[in-house]
Amino acid sequence: MSAVVKAALRDGRNVEFVFKPDPPEGGMKRTYFSPDRSYVVQFFKDQSAGRDPNRMLRLENILTKYNPTLPEAQGGARGVTATTAEYFKKLFCWPTGIVVKPEIGIVAPTYPNNYFFASGPWSGQEKNGKWFQGKVRGYLAQMAPQELGTWMNFFSLCILMARAVRRMHQAGLAHSDLSCNNVLVDPTTGQCVVIDIDSLVVPQLFPPDVLGTPGYVAPEVLSTIHLPLNDPKRQHPCSFTDLHALPVLIYEYLFNRHPLKGPKIHSTKSAEEDDALAMGTKALFVEHPSDHSNRPKNLKIPYTVLGPNISELFKKAFVEGLHSPNQRPTAMEWEWGMVKTWDLLFPCTNKSCAHQMFVLYDERHVRCGFCGAKPSTNTIPMLKLRSERRPGQWFADGQLVIYHYKSLFKWHAFAGEFPGEEADRTPQGYFVFHGGKWLLVNQNLASLTSPGGNRVPVGRAVELKDGTQIRLSQEPKGKIAEVQIIQV
């Protein structure tokens, strides 16, 4: 029988929650919803752990000095503005209060509605990442295809996931249990949210509470799990282990397969021992460039279809850094690499292609890397962006593949701009194919200049001609775009 009960918070506030005898629960907490379901009250199942002074100090720090969802002026993390706080509220389900009565626990926002299935046999259930991986993804495609979203949206949520991890690591935090269970995803909108924030790790201050989730635990953690907890050789969850779990998630979402789960058998004693070796001491990338012993026979689409930026990151993560944690790419490198690759995405004209977009990184061989289809258009513009680092010296600063109605943003037009949490996302222009010509239509660029040196007013267009240069802005840090017309 349910009843509305009050909970007392450490800061003196009281909140209400609906008590039920059989609440949903995870490994560490029981969850109760507020009467309007706008927040949850979660109690620790192990109340002795909840009363641990170290845990209480951890929670206080997570709610204040490490909190990216609270402006610095209100006691949040250093450098956090009202704008960035609102941005990161969408990427984290960050605790907002510590409960002291009737039991020890926390208050946290309820996940937004888009993180619950809206239709199909799983209507109302959380969009845990495992729904969108492997065989389960196939069942979802049959039973509720409208929930699958698009491959481009998976790419988008992977960028956001890398951004969230980057922000945690910038603050000196580690999630310690980054996995499909602790990152909810919505491929219908291209969004994600990181959950279970109350157990974040702070090196030398707050150790990890958990080992991690199978499939995402770093090899060095599994390889030393047999050692005593205080053995200096034992490896514990930390930021380096996050940097293993992050690319595992990215690889899974973009290729629908696990980067380490291949056909190679390491032990015939038991499935458990074989799995422990495959994910630990004997871990081997399924696409290792020289050792093909773990490569599935049906692996048709290699990771290299994502172009050089992401390919290099996967190589560092799963070849060079798989057993050498300090060689793994940082979350910022993943964020940058994926943003650069986003600018190379191009629509696939094959309506049967499951991906509908591909990375156009090789102008000599323009084909969809997933289905092999050739674009229907005869020409594709590519802008090679350059920025002036020293007077008169222009250096390569990104590329932009153009298609009909693609937008141009400030980070394309100005050096030093990045599409992160502080970015101005107002379109500066857009591209169209009109009258047999490719055009850039000016929307908000104050000093867009044509190859002939003429200003292009807002509302007017400049033609993209092969071999010409367009000055995107005459203002400081304004970039030059060199036009290359790819013949398909």
C-alpha positions in Angstrom: 0.0 0.0 0.0 1.5 3.4 -1.0 1.6 6.5 1.1 3.2 10.0 0.8 6.1 10.3 3.3 8.5 13.1 4.1 12.2 12.9 4.0 14.6 15.3 5.8 17.6 16.5 4.0 21.0 17.4 5.4 20.6 21.1 4.4 17.3 21.4 6.4 14.8 21.0 3.6 12.1 18.4 3.6 10.9 16.5 0.4 8.0 14.2 -0.2 8.1 10.7 -1.7 5.6 8.0 -2.4 6.4 5.0 -0.2 5.7 1.6 -1.7 6.5 -1.8 -0.2 8.2 -3.1 -3.3 10.2 -0.2 -4.8 12.5 -0.6 -7.8 16.0 -1.2 -6.7 19.5 -1.5 -8.1 22.7 -2.9 -6.6 23.1 -0.3 -3.9 19.9 1.7 -3.6 16.0 1.5 -3.4 14.2 4.2 -5.4 11.0 6.1 -4.6 9.3 8.7 -6.8 8.1 12.1 -5.6 4.3 12.6 -5.9 4.7 14.5 -9.2 7.5 12.2 -10.4 9.8 15.1 -10.9 12.5 13.7 -8.6 13.4 10.5 -6.8 14.4 9.7 -3.3 16.9 6.8 -3.1 17.9 5.1 0.1 21.1 3.0 0.5 20.3 -0.7 0.9 23.3 -1.0 3.2 22.7 1.7 5.8 26.0 1.1 7.5 27.6 2.2 4.2 25.3 5.2 4.1 26.5 6.3 7.6 30.2 6.0 6.6 31.7 9.5 7.2 33.8 9.1 4.1 30.7 8.4 2.0 28.9 11.4 3.4 31.9 13.6 2.7 32.0 12.2 -0.9 28.3 13.1 -1.3 28.8 16.6 0.0 31.7 17.2 -2.4 29.7 15.7 -5.3 26.8 18.1 -4.6 29.1 21.2 -4.4 32.7 21.5 -5.4 32.6 18.9 -8.1 29.1 19.7 -9.4 29.0 20.8 -13.0 25.2 21.3 -12.9 25.4 24.0 -10.2 26.9 27.5 -11.0 30.0 28.3 -9.1 28.2 31.4 -7.6 25.8 29.0 -6.0 28.5 26.7 -4.6 29.0 24.5 -7.7 32.2 23.5 -9.4 34.9 26.0 -10.3 34.2 27.9 -13.5 30.7 26.7 -14.0 28.3 29.4 -15.3 24.6 29.4 -15.3 24.7 28.5 -19.0 27.1 25.6 -18.7 25.2 24.3 -15.6 22.0 24.1 -17.6 23.8 22.4 -20.4 25.2 19.7 -18.1 21.9 19.1 -16.4 20.9 17.5 -19.6 24.0 15.2 -19.7 24.0 14.1 -16.0 21.4 13.0 -13.5 23.3 14.7 -10.7 22.2 14.4 -7.1 20.5 17.5 -5.6 20.3 16.6 -1.9 21.4 14.2 0.8 18.7 12.5 2.8 19.3 11.9 6.6 15.9 10.8 7.7 14.1 8.3 7.7 17.2 6.7 6.3 20.5 7.8 4.6 20.1 8.4 0.9 20.0 11.0 -1.9 17.6 13.1 -4.0 18.1 13.2 -7.7 16.1 14.4 -10.7 13.8 11.9 -12.5 15.1 11.0 -16.0 13.4 13.0 -18.7 10.5 11.2 -20.5 12.5 10.6 -23.6 14.6 8.1 -21.7 11.6 5.8 -21.3 10.2 3.7 -24.1 7.0 5.4 -25.4 5.7 2.4 -27.3 6.1 -1.3 -27.9 6.1 -4.2 -25.4 8.7 -2.3 -23.3 6.7 0.9 -22.9 7.6 2.7 -19.7 10.9 1.0 -19.2 14.2 2.9 -19.1 16.3 3.1 -22.3 19.2 1.3 -20.9 22.0 1.0 -23.4 21.8 -2.8 -23.6 18.5 -2.4 -25.5 20.4 -1.0 -28.4 23.2 -3.6 -28.6 23.6 -7.1 -30.2 20.6 -9.4 -30.5 18.4 -7.3 -28.3 18.7 -4.5 -30.8 17.4 -6.9 -33.4 14.4 -7.7 -31.3 13.8 -4.0 -30.8 13.9 -3.5 -34.6 11.1 -6.0 -35.0 8.9 -5.1 -32.0 9.4 -1.3 -31.8 11.4 0.0 -34.8 10.4 3.6 -34.1 12.5 3.5 -30.9 15.7 2.7 -32.8 16.4 6.2 -34.1 19.1 6.6 -36.6 22.8 5.8 -36.9 23.5 9.6 -37.1 21.7 10.0 -33.7 23.9 7.2 -32.2 26.9 9.2 -33.4 25.5 12.3 -31.8 24.9 10.7 -28.4 28.4 9.3 -28.5 29.8 12.8 -28.8 27.7 13.9 -25.8 28.8 10.8 -23.9 32.5 11.7 -24.5 31.7 15.3 -23.5 30.2 14.2 -20.2 33.2 12.0 -19.4 35.5 14.8 -20.4 33.8 17.1 -17.9 34.0 14.6 -15.1 37.7 14.1 -15.8 38.4 17.8 -16.0 37.1 18.1 -12.4 39.4 15.2 -11.3 36.5 12.7 -11.0 36.1 9.2 -12.4 32.8 7.5 -12.9 34.3 4.0 -12.2 31.3 2.1 -13.5 30.7 3.6 -17.0 28.6 1.1 -18.9 25.4 0.6 -20.8 23.7 0.4 -17.4 24.8 3.8 -16.3 24.4 5.8 -19.5 20.8 6.0 -20.6 20.4 6.7 -24.4 17.7 8.0 -26.6 18.6 7.3 -30.3 15.3 9.0 -31.4 16.8 12.3 -30.4 20.5 11.6 -30.3 20.8 12.3 -26.5 22.2 10.5 -23.5 22.4 11.0 -19.7 25.0 9.7 -17.3 23.5 8.3 -14.1 24.7 6.8 -10.8 26.7 9.9 -10.0 26.8 9.3 -6.2 29.6 6.8 -6.3 32.1 9.0 -8.3 35.8 8.3 -7.6 38.2 11.0 -6.5 41.8 9.7 -6.6 43.5 9.6 -3.2 40.3 10.8 -1.5 37.3 8.7 -2.4 38.0 5.1 -3.6 35.6 3.2 -5.9 32.6 1.4 -4.5 32.2 -1.0 -7.3 34.4 -3.1 -9.6 32.4 -2.2 -12.7 30.0 -3.9 -15.1 31.1 -7.0 -17.1 32.1 -6.1 -20.6 33.2 -2.7 -19.6 35.7 -3.4 -16.8 39.3 -2.5 -18.0 41.7 -5.5 -18.5 44.1 -4.3 -15.8 41.3 -4.4 -13.2 40.2 -7.9 -14.2 43.9 -9.1 -14.4 44.6 -8.0 -10.8 41.3 -8.8 -9.2 42.8 -11.8 -7.4 45.2 -9.6 -5.4 44.3 -8.2 -1.9 42.6 -4.8 -2.0 45.6 -3.1 -0.5 48.2 -4.7 -2.7 50.0 -1.9 -4.6 49.9 -4.0 -7.8 46.1 -4.3 -7.8 44.4 -1.9 -10.2 41.2 -0.2 -9.2 38.6 1.7 -11.2 39.8 5.2 -12.1 39.8 7.7 -15.0 42.0 5.3 -17.0 39.4 2.6 -16.7 36.7 5.1 -17.8 38.9 5.6 -20.9 38.5 1.9 -21.6 34.7 1.8 -21.1 34.0 4.9 -23.1 35.4 3.6 -26.4 33.8 0.2 -25.8 30.4 2.0 -25.6 31.2 4.1 -28.7 32.3 1.0 -30.7 29.2 -0.9 -29.6 26.8 1.9 -30.6 28.4 2.6 -33.9 29.0 -1.0 -35.0 26.6 -3.1 -32.9 29.3 -5.4 -31.7 31.8 -5.6 -28.8 35.4 -4.7 -29.5 36.8 -7.7 -27.5 34.2 -10.4 -27.9 35.4 -12.6 -30.7 35.7 -16.3 -31.5 39.0 -16.9 -29.7 38.8 -19.4 -26.8 41.2 -18.8 -24.0 40.1 -21.6 -21.5 38.0 -24.7 -21.8 37.6 -25.1 -18.0 34.6 -22.9 -17.8 32.8 -20.1 -19.6 33.4 -17.8 -16.6 37.2 -18.4 -16.8 37.2 -17.9 -20.6 35.3 -14.7 -20.3 37.6 -13.4 -17.5 40.6 -14.0 -19.7 39.0 -12.6 -22.9 38.2 -9.4 -21.1 41.3 -9.3 -18.9 44.8 -10.7 -19.3 44.2 -12.1 -22.8 42.0 -9.3 -24.1 42.5 -8.9 -27.9 40.8 -6.4 -30.2 38.6 -8.2 -32.7 40.1 -5.9 -35.4 43.7 -6.1 -34.3 45.8 -5.2 -37.4 48.2 -8.2 -37.1 46.6 -10.8 -34.8 43.4 -12.0 -36.5 42.8 -14.9 -34.1 39.9 -13.1 -32.4 38.3 -11.7 -35.6 34.7 -12.9 -36.3 34.2 -14.4 -39.7 31.2 -12.3 -40.4 32.9 -8.9 -39.6 32.3 -7.1 -42.9 32.4 -3.4 -41.9 35.8 -2.4 -40.4 36.2 0.5 -37.9 38.3 2.3 -40.6 35.0 3.3 -42.4 34.7 6.1 -39.8 37.8 7.9 -41.3 41.3 8.6 -39.9 40.3 10.7 -36.8 38.2 8.0 -35.1 40.2 5.1 -36.6 43.3 6.4 -34.9 41.5 6.7 -31.6 40.2 3.1 -31.8 43.7 1.9 -32.6 45.1 3.7 -29.6 42.3 2.5 -27.3 42.2 -1.2 -28.3 45.6 -1.9 -29.7 48.2 0.3 -28.1 46.3 1.2 -24.9 44.3 -2.0 -24.3 46.9 -3.3 -21.8 48.7 0.1 -21.4 46.2 2.4 -19.7 48.3 5.6 -20.0 48.3 5.2 -23.8 44.5 5.4 -24.1 43.0 8.5 -25.7 41.5 11.0 -23.3 37.7 11.8 -23.4 38.6 15.2 -24.8 40.4 13.5 -27.7 37.3 11.4 -28.4 35.1 14.4 -28.3 37.3 16.3 -30.7 37.8 13.4 -33.0 34.1 12.7 -33.2 33.2 16.4 -33.8 35.7 16.6 -36.6 34.3 13.4 -38.1 30.7 14.7 -37.8 31.7 17.4 -40.3 32.6 14.7 -42.8 29.2 12.9 -42.7 27.4 12.7 -46.0 23.9 11.2 -46.8 23.7 7.8 -48.4 21.3 7.7 -51.3 20.5 4.0 -50.8 17.2 4.0 -49.0 17.8 0.4 -47.9 21.1 1.3 -46.1 20.6 0.9 -42.4 23.0 3.8 -41.6 21.7 6.4 -44.1 24.9 8.5 -43.5 28.6 7.7 -44.0 32.0 9.4 -43.4 33.3 10.9 -46.7 37.0 11.1 -45.9 38.5 9.8 -49.2 37.6 12.1 -52.1 39.2 9.6 -54.5 36.8 6.8 -53.6 33.4 8.3 -52.8 31.2 5.4 -51.6 29.1 4.6 -48.6 31.4 2.6 -46.3 28.4 0.6 -45.0 26.5 -0.4 -48.1 28.9 0.6 -51.0 26.3 2.9 -52.7 27.6 5.7 -54.8 26.1 9.2 -54.3 23.5 10.2 -56.8 25.0 13.7 -57.2 27.8 14.3 -59.6 29.6 16.9 -57.5 30.2 17.3 -53.8 31.9 20.4 -52.3 34.4 20.0 -49.6 35.6 23.0 -47.7 39.2 22.9 -46.4 39.2 25.4 -43.5 42.2 27.5 -42.6 42.9 29.8 -39.7 45.6 32.5 -39.2 47.8 31.6 -36.3 50.4 34.2 -37.1 50.0 37.2 -39.5 49.9 36.0 -43.0 50.4 32.3 -42.1 47.3 30.2 -42.6 47.1 26.6 -41.2 44.7 23.7 -41.8 41.9 23.9 -39.3 39.3 21.3 -40.2 37.3 20.1 -43.2 33.6 20.3 -44.0 31.8 18.1 -46.5 28.8 19.8 -48.0 25.3 18.5 -48.9 22.0 20.2 -49.6 20.8 22.3 -46.6 23.8 21.6 -44.4 24.4 24.4 -41.9 27.5 26.5 -41.2 28.2 27.4 -37.6 30.5 29.7 -35.7 33.0 27.0 -35.0 33.4 26.5 -38.7 33.8 30.3 -39.4 36.1 31.3 -36.4 39.2 29.8 -34.9 39.0 29.0 -31.2 35.3 28.2 -31.3 34.2 24.6 -30.4 30.7 23.1 -30.4 30.9 22.3 -26.7 28.8 23.4 -23.7 29.5 27.1 -24.3 28.9 27.2 -28.1 26.6 29.6 -29.9 24.5 27.2 -32.0 23.0 29.9 -34.2 23.5 28.9 -37.8 25.7 31.4 -39.7 24.8 30.2 -43.1 23.6 27.1 -45.1 24.5 25.4 -48.3 22.1 24.6 -51.2 22.4 23.1 -54.7 20.3 25.5 -56.8 20.2 26.0 -60.6 23.1 23.6 -61.1 25.3 25.5 -58.7 26.4 24.9 -55.1 25.8 28.0 -53.0 26.6 29.3 -49.5 23.7 31.4 -48.3 24.7 34.0 -45.6 22.5 34.1 -42.6 24.5 35.8 -39.8 28.1 36.4 -41.1 28.8 40.1 -40.9 31.8 40.1 -43.2 31.5 37.1 -45.5 33.7 37.8 -48.5 33.5 36.3 -52.0 36.6 35.0 -53.9 36.6 38.3 -55.8 36.8 40.4 -52.6 33.2 41.5 -52.5 31.1 41.4 -49.3 28.2 39.0 -49.3 25.3 40.6 -47.4 23.0 38.6 -45.1 20.4 36.9 -47.2 22.6 36.7 -50.3 24.7 33.8 -51.5 28.2 33.1 -52.8 28.9 30.3 -55.3 31.2 27.5 -54.4 33.7 27.1 -57.2 36.5 24.6 -57.3 39.9 26.1 -56.3 38.6 29.3 -54.9 38.9 30.8 -51.5 36.0 32.3 -49.5 36.8 34.5 -46.4 34.1 33.4 -43.9 34.8 36.5 -41.8 37.1 39.5 -41.9 36.9 39.7 -38.1 39.7 38.5 -35.8 40.0 34.7 -35.9 37.9 34.5 -39.1 38.7 31.5 -41.2 39.3 31.0 -44.9 37.5 28.2 -46.7 39.3 26.6 -49.7 36.7 25.1 -52.0 37.3 21.7 -53.5 34.6 20.2 -55.8 34.8 16.4 -55.7 33.8 14.8 -59.0 31.8 11.6 -58.2 
